[in-house]
Amino acid sequence: MRALPATVLAVCGLIASACGGTGTGGAAAGQAAPATTAGQAPAATQAKDAPPEAKDAPPEAKPLDGKVVVIDPGHNGGNYRAPKEINRKVNVLTQMKACDTTGTSTNDGYSEAAFTWDVSKRLQKILKKRGATVKLTRSSNDGVGPCITERAAIGNKAEADAAISVHADGSAPANRGFHVIMPKKINGPVDKVVDDSSSLGVAVRDAFRRGTGLPYSTYIGRKALDYRSDLGGLNLSTVPKIFVEAGNMRNATEAAKFRDPKFRQKIAVALANGLQHYLQA
């Protein structure tokens, strides 16, 4: 091949396109063009021509996607300021009961309402991360109520796949341990979900024991399971629902654990695991 004149070579060195090289959008001066395998389009072309389903793939599914959970943090921090309201009698089908109560506390004043609010908010966060839609029966810990009848109605209206009412007990100091309360048939709206509520209760009982290390109650129920027909939050529920009494706030050992934020997180994770086990069964 005949050699090109020096002037032409100089032009080629400055403008690659003048000698059949890359033009605008090619490799920068002194930079090699991206290598391609024979018959393979450059990466930019591949991305542009990728099928729509690859570019718009849905995010990875979460374990509780599509599930609705209602969390009922027991009592409320402002209940003590409204005795007339919370003592008002409401119909729970098997009897008339107070709209709500103040709940109990540890001997040094850490209230059940504060404990249940903190655990419930932690539980809500965990369940949301796992994909669930989560509703709480109250929005703060400085209000009053709602009544036990309204708490049940919130779960019913949400058509919850599971509902859980978070509590802690106030028994004699020597008593200790947690228990789960489930509904009985009362010839009422709860009857159709009694069996499902029992399954939910067992799943939460097992997960709570594994996750917290707390013992079964030494004073209520059998193997931490108790069935009642006097709780409006259960009697009026049309969705699977349970109460969890996380332990005895009057027991010094358990009270110390409940005051520890790390232990409250353990409780929340254990409850979430129990709910998930039930919801995925």
N, C-alpha and C positions, 0 to 999 in steps of 0.2 A: 504494500500500500504506500502511496506517495505521502511523505511527511507534510504536515500542515505548516504554513508559514508561522513565524514567531508571533506576529501581530494577532493572528487568529487564535493561537494558543492562549494569549493573554486575555482575549475577550472571553474565551471558554472558561477560563479560571474565574472570571468575575460573574458571568451570567450563565449558569449551567444550562438553561433552556436553549441557549443559542446553539449548543452542540448536541441537542437531543437528550439532555438530562432533565431533572425535575424542574418544574416552574414554580409559580406561586403556590405555597402550601407544601412544598417539598421539604427536604432536610435542610436545616440551617447550614450556613457556610462552615465547613470543617466538621460537619456531623454526618455520620452514616445514615442512610435511609433505613427504615425498619425492614428487617429481613422477613421474607415470606416463603413458605413452603410452596413448591411447584403446585399450581392449580388452586392455591388458597388465597382468598381475598384478604387485604390488610385488615387489622383489628377494627379500625374505625368503620370500615364498610360492613364488617360482621355485626357490630353493635347496631348500626343503622338498620340493617336488614333482619335483625332478630325477630322471631315471631312474636306477636302481641302477647301471647300467654306467658312468655318468658319474662317480658318486661313488666307485666301487671300481675305477677303471681301473688296470691293472697298471703298474708303473714302466717307464720306457723300457728296452728291451733293451740289454745290453752286448755287445760284439763276441765275447767268449769265453764267454758263458753256456753252461753245459752241458758245457764242456770240462774235462778233468782233465789237469794237468801235474805231473810229478814232477821235482823239482830235486835233483840229487846234488852237494852241495858236496864237492869232492875232499879226501880225507885227514881228519884231525882233530887239533886242537891238543894233545891228550894222548897221541897215538900214541907219541911218543918215550919216554914213561914206561913203556910196556908192550911191550918188544921181543919177548918170548916170544909174546904174543898176536898181534901183527901179523905176525910172521914165520911163524906157523903156516901150513902149506901147505893149499890148498884146490883142488878140481878145477874148472877152467874149461873142461873138455871137450877142449880141444886140448893142454893141458898142466897141470901142477900149478904154482900160483903162490902167493906170499905173500898172506895174508889182506888186508893193506893195507900202506901204507908211510907214512913221515913226510912225504913230499913234499919240495919244494925250498924255496928262499928267495932273497930279494935278498941282495946282498953285505953289506948292513948289517943283516940279520937279520929282515926282514919276511917272515913265513912264507907259503908257498902256502896252508896250511890257513886262516890268518887272511884272506887275500885271497879265497879261494873262499867262505868263510862270509859275508863282507861282501857280495860281489857277489850271492850266492844269496838273501840276505835282501832285498836291494833288488829283485831280480828277482821274488821272491815277492810283494812289496807291489804292484808294477806289474801283475802278472798278475791278482791278486785284484781290483784296481780295474777291470780290464777284464772281470771276470765269471768268471774261471776258478776252479776248485777246485784248490788247490795243496798238494802234500805235499813235505816235505823228508826226505831219508834220514837226517839226524841233527838233533838238537835243540839243539846247542850247539857251541862250539869248544873245550871243555875236557875232552872225553871221549876214548874209544878206539874206533876203528872207526866203523861196522860193517864187516865183511868185504865184499869185492867181490861175493861171492855173495849176501849179504843185501841189498846195495844194489840189485842187479838184481831180487831177489824183491819188494822194496817197490814198484817200478814195475809189476811183473806183477800183484801183488795189487790194486793200485789200478786196474788196467785202464786205465792212462794212455793218453790220446790222443797224448801225446808225452812223452819223458823226455830230460833233458839233464844231463850230468855236467860240472861247471865245474872247470877246471884252469888252471894256468899252467906253462910248461916251465922247465927248468933246463939250458940248453945253453951252448956256448962263448960268451963275451962278444960276439964279432963277429956271431953269428947273431941274427936278429931276425924279427919278424913272427908272426902268428897262424896256426893251422890247425885244421881240424875233422876229427875221426876218426869213421869210420863202419864198421859191421860188414861182414864177408864171409860168404858161405854156408859152413857148416862141417858140413853134414848134422846140424844140431842145431836147437834151438827158435827161434833167431834167424832161420833161413832165410826164414820166411814174412814177416818185416818188413824184410828187407834193402833192398828197393826203396823202401819208404816211408821208411826211415831215410836213404837216399841223398837223397830229396827234401827231407827235413827238414834234412839237412846243407847242401845247396845254399842253401836259404832262409835259414838262419842265417848261412852264410858271406857271402852278399850283403848282408844287413842289418848284420852286424858291420863289414864294410868301410866301408859308407856311414856308419854311426853313430859309429865311433871314429876313422876315418882311418888306422888301423894297416895296414901292408902285409901282403900274403900272406907266409907263411913263406919265408925264403930258404934253408932247409936241410931241410925235410921236406915231402913231398907234392907234388902238382901243382896249381897255382892254389889253394893252401891246403886241398886235399882229400886225405885220407889214408885208406886202407882197411886194417883190421887184423883178424886172427883170434886174437890172443893176449890180449885183454882180457876178463876175466870179466864185467865190467859190461855188455859188449855181447853176448858169446857166449850168455849165459844169459837175455837179454831176449826177452820175447814181445811187447813193444810197441815202436813206433818209438823209437829211442834213438841219441844221438850224444854224443861227448865234444868239448868246446871247449877248446883250449889257447890262452888269450887272448894269449899272447906269451911272450917269454923273460925271466924274472926276473933272469937274470944279465947281461942287456944293460942298460947304465946308463940309456939313454934310456927304455926301456920300464919299467924298475924305478921310475924317478921318476914316470912316469904312474900306475903301479899304486898308488903310495903316496898319490896325490891322491884324496880322496873324490869330488870332482866328476867325475874321469875314471872312477872305478868306477861312478858313476851312469850315465855315458854308456854304459859296457859293458852294464850291466843293461838300459837302454832298448833298446839295439841287439839284445840277445838276445831281449827281449820282442817286438820288432818281427818278428824272424825267425820266432819260434814262432807268432806270430799269422798271419803270411803263410802259413805251412804249414797251420795249423789251419783257415784260412778258404778254402783252395784248393779 
